[in-house]
Amino acid sequence: MNIRQLATEAAKTGRRIADRVRRLAAPVEIAIRNGISTTRELETGELTLIGDELAAIGADDEWINSYSGWAGKHVAQAWRNQTGTEPRRVWSRHRRTGHPIHVYAYPTTDAGRTAIDAGFARYKRTAELIAA
């Protein structure tokens, strides 16, 4: 093995280690970004994310990865129509990459449930999933 090959292998190993550290540290970074109260609300179920709601109605991971963004847009619009305010933004982990991303979170109270149900009913793919 020549020096160029050794350097290339060392660089690949360094990137793999850095990626692994980022994935392992992501939950801590997200908790710090969200703060104590928001993290507690997410952990206790006072706030819910669209991906979690989709999983609860039977969507598999591939379906959620493909369509949760579009479903979230419909739910956010239903929330805006219902309350006249923007949904709450929180940090979460991207389902595929594990990187921290900003997403909307909804309370599990009646107002949140109504917006989620209305948004899912409005979006064709989630309406089909609920009907199945």
C-alpha positions, -999 to +999 in steps of 0.1 A: +000+000+000+015+034-010+012+066+010-017+079-010-038+048-003-029+050+034-039+087+035-072+079+017-081+051+041-072+073+071-095+100+058-123+076+052-119+062+088-119+097+102-151+106+084-168+074+096-158+082+132-170+118+129-203+107+115-208+081+142-200+107+169-225+131+154-252+104+153-245+095+189-245+131+201-276+142+182-301+134+210-281+154+235-277+183+210-315+183+203-323+183+240-300+213+245-315+231+215-351+224+226-346+233+263-358+216+294-395+223+291-399+214+255-378+182+259-400+172+288-432+180+268-420+158+239-409+130+262-442+129+282-463+131+251-477+166+257-464+175+222-465+152+192-447+151+159-462+143+125-439+113+120-450+098+154-487+103+144-481+086+111-464+057+128-494+055+152-519+051+123-498+023+107-474+040+082-441+022+078-407+040+080-403+043+042-438+058+038-431+082+066-397+092+051-414+098+018-446+116+027-444+130+063-433+164+050-464+168+028-486+155+055-470+180+079-478+209+055-515+199+054-516+197+092-498+230+096-523+247+073-552+231+093-536+244+125-532+279+110-569+279+098-581+267+132-560+289+156-547+318+135-512+311+148-481+293+136-475+258+149-448+254+175-413+246+161-390+222+178-358+203+171-360+167+162-339+140+145-341+135+108-354+099+104-328+089+077-297+109+085-301+115+123-292+151+119-311+177+140-339+194+120-366+219+128-401+205+127-436+215+138-450+200+170-486+199+181-502+197+215-520+164+222-550+185+235-583+188+216-570+217+194-539+197+183-559+165+177-584+184+156-557+200+135-539+167+129-571+149+120-582+177+097-548+178+080-546+140+076-582+140+061-572+168+036-541+151+024-550+123-001-522+098+010-530+100+047-567+099+040-562+067+021-540+054+050-567+062+076-594+046+055-574+014+050 
